[in-house]
Amino acid sequence: MTSVTLQNLKYVVAVAEHGSFSAAAKALYISQSTLSSAIKELEAELGTQLFLRSNRGIQPTPDGEDFLRYAREIVEQSRALERRYR
């Protein structure tokens, strides 16, 4: 079992912000399959689905919304830390 990483959190936040895996992957400069696999692995590890997937995009599940609140906070704190010490 692997742990949740900052990179995982950045991926989840990007997918939520961009509304699709393809747009998020483009913004992150990674392939859509890499991003999709990373999110699926995270969901499997957590034992919960974070996003509802459809041909019209994605939507966070209730658990996904809860996870996103924490993820956004951690990602923003990470960015603040980088700004402070760069």
Contacts in CASP RR format, 6 or more apart in sequence:
PFRMAT RR
TARGET T0000
AUTHOR 0000-0000-0000
METHOD contacts of the structure
MODEL  1
MTSVTLQNLKYVVAVAEHGSFSAAAKALYISQSTLSSAIKELEAELGTQL
FLRSNRGIQPTPDGEDFLRYAREIVEQSRALERRYR
1 45 0 8 1.000
2 41 0 8 1.000
2 45 0 8 1.000
4 42 0 8 1.000
4 45 0 8 1.000
4 46 0 8 1.000
6 74 0 8 1.000
6 75 0 8 1.000
6 78 0 8 1.000
7 38 0 8 1.000
8 38 0 8 1.000
8 42 0 8 1.000
9 71 0 8 1.000
9 74 0 8 1.000
9 75 0 8 1.000
10 28 0 8 1.000
10 75 0 8 1.000
11 24 0 8 1.000
11 28 0 8 1.000
11 35 0 8 1.000
11 38 0 8 1.000
11 39 0 8 1.000
11 42 0 8 1.000
12 39 0 8 1.000
12 42 0 8 1.000
12 50 0 8 1.000
12 64 0 8 1.000
12 67 0 8 1.000
12 68 0 8 1.000
12 71 0 8 1.000
13 68 0 8 1.000
13 71 0 8 1.000
13 72 0 8 1.000
13 75 0 8 1.000
14 24 0 8 1.000
14 27 0 8 1.000
14 28 0 8 1.000
14 35 0 8 1.000
15 21 0 8 1.000
15 24 0 8 1.000
15 35 0 8 1.000
15 39 0 8 1.000
15 51 0 8 1.000
15 58 0 8 1.000
16 51 0 8 1.000
16 58 0 8 1.000
16 60 0 8 1.000
16 68 0 8 1.000
17 24 0 8 1.000
18 24 0 8 1.000
18 27 0 8 1.000
19 57 0 8 1.000
19 58 0 8 1.000
20 57 0 8 1.000
20 58 0 8 1.000
21 32 0 8 1.000
21 35 0 8 1.000
21 36 0 8 1.000
21 39 0 8 1.000
21 53 0 8 1.000
21 58 0 8 1.000
22 32 0 8 1.000
24 35 0 8 1.000
25 31 0 8 1.000
25 32 0 8 1.000
25 34 0 8 1.000
25 35 0 8 1.000
28 35 0 8 1.000
39 50 0 8 1.000
39 51 0 8 1.000
42 50 0 8 1.000
43 49 0 8 1.000
43 50 0 8 1.000
46 67 0 8 1.000
48 61 0 8 1.000
48 63 0 8 1.000
48 64 0 8 1.000
48 67 0 8 1.000
49 61 0 8 1.000
49 63 0 8 1.000
49 64 0 8 1.000
50 60 0 8 1.000
50 61 0 8 1.000
50 63 0 8 1.000
50 64 0 8 1.000
50 67 0 8 1.000
50 68 0 8 1.000
51 58 0 8 1.000
51 59 0 8 1.000
51 60 0 8 1.000
51 61 0 8 1.000
51 64 0 8 1.000
52 58 0 8 1.000
52 59 0 8 1.000
52 60 0 8 1.000
52 61 0 8 1.000
60 67 0 8 1.000
60 68 0 8 1.000
END
